Amino acid sequence: MSSGSLIELLDAFEGAAMAAIESAGDAGALEAARIEFLGARQGRLRDLQGLLGQATKEEKPLVGRRFNEVKTRVGAALEARQRVLARPVRKVGGLDVTLPGSRDPQGRRHPLTQTILEFKEIMGRFGFSVADGPEVEDEWHNFEALNIPADHPARDPLENFYLAAAQVAARDGSSSPPRLLRSQTSTVQIRVMESSPPPIRIISVGRVYRPDTIDATHSCMFHQMEGLLIAAGTTMAQLKTVLRLFARAYLGQDVSIRFRPSFFPFTEPSVEVDMSWGSRWLEIGGAGMVDPNVLRAVGYDPDQVTGFAFGLGIERFCMRRYSIPDIRYFTGNDLRFLSQF
């Protein structure tokens, strides 16, 4: 018999032995497989060993090496299967507690949290540092220092979330001016300018609150990124450049940004910023050059420094990037939606 024929017989033996060992469901079936394939008296491997003598002198090294490989592999598979079947099986109420458990799904960052982290990373490359401020504010930081007078419609109690003054006084143990949930992250720029001399180059990211009617693009609680740059010689052209570069860094080179003249008490001139979304435009925030009255309110000299500020809606950027049609998905806690990010 040629070595090729012997090698084929050994290959067939190995395949059959491995299949029988793997399919053995208990110790009795495994023992039957061992006797059939590896038995010392009647095993199929013993029969194959008797055929090795038919190989020529030149073929014997090759055939012998393959025989030893097959014997070793089948023996190892048998021992491994014996260990598996020897493990104790404990059942509680019909449940095999020795089986591997079901892995709980791991959580992941909320899409808005992912967006905020990426916003900070992008603006960090532009040289902006991150500043934080409280969500519960006083009227000075939320309105007066931002050049919003007492008779301005933005200060109407129906347009803000005011806290009861009596509750605040009880907590503080003394009389306290009215407090409210901040309506924009611009309050942080006031706090930074009050405590730091120019130049200033910061962003602030956080929640803001407005009693808006909730629909697909509006919510009573949403997130803003406020940006502020104060230095000598700051221009509107620099503001527009920063906003365009930021939008392209986050949304890609195909996004278009446009600026529309507008009015905000704390910037002059002021613009609304829109981004393209398919065939329509979506407002993403407001911006402008910091009003001289705001600079004076924090002790800066408008003749020495100028600056720009912008506030962008984080939800709307995230909605455009991932084609999310409704802002309410972010707070719906639907795992089918959240697991996509």
VOZA-435338 format. One record per residue (C-alpha): residue number from 1; residue in one letter; chain; x negated, y negated, z negated. Coordinates in steps of 0.1 Angstrom, whole numbers, plus 5000, padded with zeros to 4 digits. Example, Ala and Ser with C-alpha at 12.3 -4.5 7.8 and 13.67 -1.06 7.14 Angstrom:
REM VOZA-435338
NODE     n   res   chain     c1     c2     c3
NODE     1     A       A   4877   5045   4922
NODE     2     S       A   4863   5011   4929
This chain:
REM VOZA-435338
NODE     n   res   chain     c1     c2     c3
NODE     1     M       A   5000   5000   5000
NODE     2     S       A   4986   4966   5009
NODE     3     S       A   4979   4938   4984
NODE     4     G       A   5006   4917   5001
NODE     5     S       A   5032   4943   4993
NODE     6     L       A   5021   4947   4957
NODE     7     I       A   5021   4909   4952
NODE     8     E       A   5057   4908   4965
NODE     9     L       A   5067   4936   4941
NODE    10     L       A   5052   4917   4912
NODE    11     D       A   5070   4885   4923
NODE    12     A       A   5103   4903   4925
NODE    13     F       A   5097   4920   4891
NODE    14     E       A   5089   4886   4875
NODE    15     G       A   5121   4870   4889
NODE    16     A       A   5143   4898   4877
NODE    17     A       A   5128   4900   4843
NODE    18     M       A   5130   4862   4837
NODE    19     A       A   5167   4862   4847
NODE    20     A       A   5176   4891   4824
NODE    21     I       A   5158   4876   4795
NODE    22     E       A   5174   4842   4799
NODE    23     S       A   5209   4856   4803
NODE    24     A       A   5206   4878   4771
NODE    25     G       A   5232   4865   4748
NODE    26     D       A   5223   4885   4717
NODE    27     A       A   5195   4906   4702
NODE    28     G       A   5209   4938   4716
NODE    29     A       A   5210   4926   4752
NODE    30     L       A   5175   4912   4748
NODE    31     E       A   5162   4945   4735
NODE    32     A       A   5178   4963   4765
NODE    33     A       A   5160   4938   4788
NODE    34     R       A   5127   4945   4771
NODE    35     I       A   5130   4982   4774
NODE    36     E       A   5140   4979   4811
NODE    37     F       A   5111   4957   4821
NODE    38     L       A   5084   4961   4795
NODE    39     G       A   5091   4995   4780
NODE    40     A       A   5060   5016   4773
NODE    41     R       A   5075   5048   4787
NODE    42     Q       A   5102   5039   4813
NODE    43     G       A   5096   5002   4818
NODE    44     R       A   5094   4988   4854
NODE    45     L       A   5061   4971   4846
NODE    46     R       A   5046   5005   4838
NODE    47     D       A   5057   5018   4872
NODE    48     L       A   5041   4988   4889
NODE    49     Q       A   5009   4994   4869
NODE    50     G       A   5007   5029   4884
NODE    51     L       A   5008   5014   4919
NODE    52     L       A   4977   4993   4913
NODE    53     G       A   4955   5022   4921
NODE    54     Q       A   4967   5021   4957
NODE    55     A       A   4950   4988   4963
NODE    56     T       A   4917   4988   4981
NODE    57     K       A   4885   4978   4963
NODE    58     E       A   4886   4943   4978
NODE    59     E       A   4923   4938   4969
NODE    60     K       A   4921   4950   4933
NODE    61     P       A   4908   4917   4918
NODE    62     L       A   4936   4897   4934
NODE    63     V       A   4963   4922   4925
NODE    64     G       A   4950   4927   4890
NODE    65     R       A   4949   4890   4883
NODE    66     R       A   4985   4886   4895
NODE    67     F       A   4996   4916   4874
NODE    68     N       A   4981   4901   4842
NODE    69     E       A   4998   4867   4850
NODE    70     V       A   5032   4884   4854
NODE    71     K       A   5028   4905   4822
NODE    72     T       A   5018   4874   4802
NODE    73     R       A   5046   4852   4814
NODE    74     V       A   5073   4878   4810
NODE    75     G       A   5061   4886   4775
NODE    76     A       A   5060   4849   4765
NODE    77     A       A   5095   4844   4778
NODE    78     L       A   5107   4874   4758
NODE    79     E       A   5092   4860   4726
NODE    80     A       A   5107   4826   4731
NODE    81     R       A   5141   4841   4737
NODE    82     Q       A   5137   4862   4706
NODE    83     R       A   5130   4831   4685
NODE    84     V       A   5161   4813   4699
NODE    85     L       A   5184   4843   4692
NODE    86     A       A   5169   4847   4657
NODE    87     R       A   5179   4812   4645
NODE    88     P       A   5206   4813   4619
NODE    89     V       A   5240   4802   4632
NODE    90     R       A   5261   4784   4606
NODE    91     K       A   5297   4774   4614
NODE    92     V       A   5318   4750   4595
NODE    93     G       A   5355   4752   4605
NODE    94     G       A   5345   4768   4638
NODE    95     L       A   5318   4743   4645
NODE    96     D       A   5282   4755   4650
NODE    97     V       A   5262   4730   4629
NODE    98     T       A   5229   4743   4643
NODE    99     L       A   5236   4730   4677
NODE   100     P       A   5221   4696   4687
NODE   101     G       A   5244   4667   4678
NODE   102     S       A   5260   4642   4701
NODE   103     R       A   5240   4611   4704
NODE   104     D       A   5259   4579   4696
NODE   105     P       A   5257   4553   4723
NODE   106     Q       A   5232   4526   4716
NODE   107     G       A   5242   4490   4716
NODE   108     R       A   5228   4463   4737
NODE   109     R       A   5225   4425   4738
NODE   110     H       A   5257   4406   4747
NODE   111     P       A   5255   4391   4782
NODE   112     L       A   5256   4356   4767
NODE   113     T       A   5228   4364   4743
NODE   114     Q       A   5207   4377   4773
NODE   115     T       A   5215   4345   4791
NODE   116     I       A   5205   4323   4762
NODE   117     L       A   5172   4341   4758
NODE   118     E       A   5165   4337   4795
NODE   119     F       A   5174   4300   4794
NODE   120     K       A   5149   4294   4766
NODE   121     E       A   5122   4313   4785
NODE   122     I       A   5128   4292   4817
NODE   123     M       A   5129   4259   4799
NODE   124     G       A   5098   4269   4779
NODE   125     R       A   5079   4272   4812
NODE   126     F       A   5091   4236   4820
NODE   127     G       A   5074   4225   4787
NODE   128     F       A   5106   4222   4766
NODE   129     S       A   5106   4234   4730
NODE   130     V       A   5137   4247   4711
NODE   131     A       A   5155   4227   4684
NODE   132     D       A   5185   4237   4663
NODE   133     G       A   5211   4218   4644
NODE   134     P       A   5242   4225   4623
NODE   135     E       A   5276   4234   4638
NODE   136     V       A   5295   4215   4612
NODE   137     E       A   5287   4178   4618
NODE   138     D       A   5296   4143   4605
NODE   139     E       A   5310   4116   4626
NODE   140     W       A   5277   4097   4627
NODE   141     H       A   5258   4124   4646
NODE   142     N       A   5288   4136   4666
NODE   143     F       A   5301   4102   4677
NODE   144     E       A   5287   4070   4664
NODE   145     A       A   5250   4076   4671
NODE   146     L       A   5261   4088   4706
NODE   147     N       A   5276   4054   4714
NODE   148     I       A   5312   4067   4710
NODE   149     P       A   5332   4040   4692
NODE   150     A       A   5360   4046   4667
NODE   151     D       A   5387   4038   4692
NODE   152     H       A   5374   4062   4719
NODE   153     P       A   5398   4090   4729
NODE   154     A       A   5371   4116   4723
NODE   155     R       A   5374   4109   4686
NODE   156     D       A   5412   4117   4685
NODE   157     P       A   5418   4143   4658
NODE   158     L       A   5438   4163   4683
NODE   159     E       A   5407   4165   4705
NODE   160     N       A   5385   4179   4678
NODE   161     F       A   5383   4205   4651
NODE   162     Y       A   5382   4183   4619
NODE   163     L       A   5377   4199   4585
NODE   164     A       A   5399   4188   4556
NODE   165     A       A   5380   4161   4537
NODE   166     A       A   5394   4173   4504
NODE   167     Q       A   5380   4208   4509
NODE   168     V       A   5345   4194   4518
NODE   169     A       A   5346   4171   4487
NODE   170     A       A   5356   4201   4465
NODE   171     R       A   5327   4221   4478
NODE   172     D       A   5301   4193   4474
NODE   173     G       A   5315   4181   4441
NODE   174     S       A   5317   4145   4454
NODE   175     S       A   5334   4124   4480
NODE   176     S       A   5323   4131   4515
NODE   177     P       A   5330   4116   4549
NODE   178     P       A   5350   4136   4574
NODE   179     R       A   5333   4166   4589
NODE   180     L       A   5341   4185   4621
NODE   181     L       A   5329   4213   4642
NODE   182     R       A   5305   4198   4667
NODE   183     S       A   5320   4191   4701
NODE   184     Q       A   5287   4190   4719
NODE   185     T       A   5251   4200   4713
NODE   186     S       A   5241   4163   4718
NODE   187     T       A   5242   4161   4680
NODE   188     V       A   5209   4179   4679
NODE   189     Q       A   5191   4153   4700
NODE   190     I       A   5202   4126   4675
NODE   191     R       A   5188   4146   4646
NODE   192     V       A   5155   4152   4665
NODE   193     M       A   5151   4116   4675
NODE   194     E       A   5158   4105   4639
NODE   195     S       A   5130   4125   4626
NODE   196     S       A   5104   4125   4654
NODE   197     P       A   5087   4097   4674
NODE   198     P       A   5086   4099   4712
NODE   199     P       A   5076   4116   4734
NODE   200     I       A   5102   4143   4730
NODE   201     R       A   5109   4173   4752
NODE   202     I       A   5135   4197   4736
NODE   203     I       A   5164   4219   4743
NODE   204     S       A   5191   4230   4719
NODE   205     V       A   5213   4260   4726
NODE   206     G       A   5244   4269   4705
NODE   207     R       A   5282   4270   4701
NODE   208     V       A   5304   4240   4705
NODE   209     Y       A   5341   4236   4698
NODE   210     R       A   5369   4218   4716
NODE   211     P       A   5407   4224   4714
NODE   212     D       A   5409   4231   4752
NODE   213     T       A   5437   4251   4767
NODE   214     I       A   5422   4286   4772
NODE   215     D       A   5422   4298   4808
NODE   216     A       A   5398   4316   4832
NODE   217     T       A   5371   4289   4829
NODE   218     H       A   5379   4271   4796
NODE   219     S       A   5377   4282   4760
NODE   220     C       A   5381   4265   4726
NODE   221     M       A   5346   4278   4716
NODE   222     F       A   5318   4281   4742
NODE   223     H       A   5280   4277   4744
NODE   224     Q       A   5259   4248   4757
NODE   225     M       A   5223   4241   4764
NODE   226     E       A   5214   4205   4756
NODE   227     G       A   5182   4191   4771
NODE   228     L       A   5164   4159   4762
NODE   229     L       A   5133   4142   4775
NODE   230     I       A   5122   4109   4760
NODE   231     A       A   5090   4092   4773
NODE   232     A       A   5077   4061   4790
NODE   233     G       A   5088   4059   4826
NODE   234     T       A   5113   4087   4826
NODE   235     T       A   5135   4085   4858
NODE   236     M       A   5168   4099   4871
NODE   237     A       A   5148   4117   4899
NODE   238     Q       A   5130   4137   4872
NODE   239     L       A   5163   4147   4857
NODE   240     K       A   5177   4159   4890
NODE   241     T       A   5145   4178   4897
NODE   242     V       A   5146   4196   4864
NODE   243     L       A   5182   4206   4868
NODE   244     R       A   5177   4219   4904
NODE   245     L       A   5146   4239   4894
NODE   246     F       A   5163   4254   4864
NODE   247     A       A   5194   4264   4884
NODE   248     R       A   5172   4281   4911
NODE   249     A       A   5151   4298   4884
NODE   250     Y       A   5182   4314   4869
NODE   251     L       A   5205   4319   4898
NODE   252     G       A   5182   4322   4928
NODE   253     Q       A   5171   4300   4957
NODE   254     D       A   5205   4302   4974
NODE   255     V       A   5223   4281   4948
NODE   256     S       A   5233   4246   4957
NODE   257     I       A   5235   4218   4930
NODE   258     R       A   5254   4185   4935
NODE   259     F       A   5257   4154   4913
NODE   260     R       A   5288   4133   4911
NODE   261     P       A   5289   4098   4895
NODE   262     S       A   5307   4099   4862
NODE   263     F       A   5308   4083   4827
NODE   264     F       A   5296   4094   4793
NODE   265     P       A   5292   4069   4764
NODE   266     F       A   5258   4083   4756
NODE   267     T       A   5242   4081   4791
NODE   268     E       A   5240   4054   4817
NODE   269     P       A   5240   4061   4846
NODE   270     S       A   5259   4094   4842
NODE   271     V       A   5266   4123   4865
NODE   272     E       A   5287   4155   4866
NODE   273     V       A   5267   4185   4877
NODE   274     D       A   5284   4211   4899
NODE   275     M       A   5270   4244   4914
NODE   276     S       A   5282   4263   4944
NODE   277     W       A   5301   4295   4940
NODE   278     G       A   5311   4310   4973
NODE   279     S       A   5334   4285   4990
NODE   280     R       A   5340   4264   4959
NODE   281     W       A   5322   4242   4935
NODE   282     L       A   5323   4247   4897
NODE   283     E       A   5314   4221   4871
NODE   284     I       A   5285   4232   4849
NODE   285     G       A   5279   4202   4828
NODE   286     G       A   5271   4165   4825
NODE   287     A       A   5238   4146   4825
NODE   288     G       A   5224   4111   4828
NODE   289     M       A   5198   4086   4815
NODE   290     V       A   5200   4081   4777
NODE   291     D       A   5220   4049   4770
NODE   292     P       A   5199   4022   4754
NODE   293     N       A   5224   4020   4725
NODE   294     V       A   5216   4056   4716
NODE   295     L       A   5179   4049   4716
NODE   296     R       A   5185   4019   4693
NODE   297     A       A   5207   4039   4669
NODE   298     V       A   5177   4062   4662
NODE   299     G       A   5151   4034   4660
NODE   300     Y       A   5136   4036   4694
NODE   301     D       A   5128   4006   4716
NODE   302     P       A   5146   4009   4750
NODE   303     D       A   5120   3985   4764
NODE   304     Q       A   5092   4010   4756
NODE   305     V       A   5107   4044   4763
NODE   306     T       A   5135   4059   4785
NODE   307     G       A   5149   4094   4787
NODE   308     F       A   5174   4117   4802
NODE   309     A       A   5197   4142   4787
NODE   310     F       A   5219   4170   4800
NODE   311     G       A   5244   4195   4786
NODE   312     L       A   5251   4227   4806
NODE   313     G       A   5278   4254   4801
NODE   314     I       A   5261   4287   4794
NODE   315     E       A   5292   4308   4801
NODE   316     R       A   5296   4294   4836
NODE   317     F       A   5260   4301   4846
NODE   318     C       A   5265   4337   4834
NODE   319     M       A   5298   4340   4852
NODE   320     R       A   5283   4330   4885
NODE   321     R       A   5252   4352   4882
NODE   322     Y       A   5273   4383   4875
NODE   323     S       A   5304   4373   4894
NODE   324     I       A   5326   4374   4862
NODE   325     P       A   5360   4359   4871
NODE   326     D       A   5373   4351   4836
NODE   327     I       A   5355   4335   4806
NODE   328     R       A   5377   4354   4783
NODE   329     Y       A   5359   4387   4791
NODE   330     F       A   5330   4375   4769
NODE   331     T       A   5351   4376   4738
NODE   332     G       A   5374   4405   4747
NODE   333     N       A   5351   4431   4731
NODE   334     D       A   5359   4456   4759
NODE   335     L       A   5331   4481   4760
NODE   336     R       A   5338   4488   4797
NODE   337     F       A   5328   4452   4804
NODE   338     L       A   5299   4449   4779
NODE   339     S       A   5282   4482   4789
NODE   340     Q       A   5275   4468   4823
NODE   341     F       A   5248   4445   4810
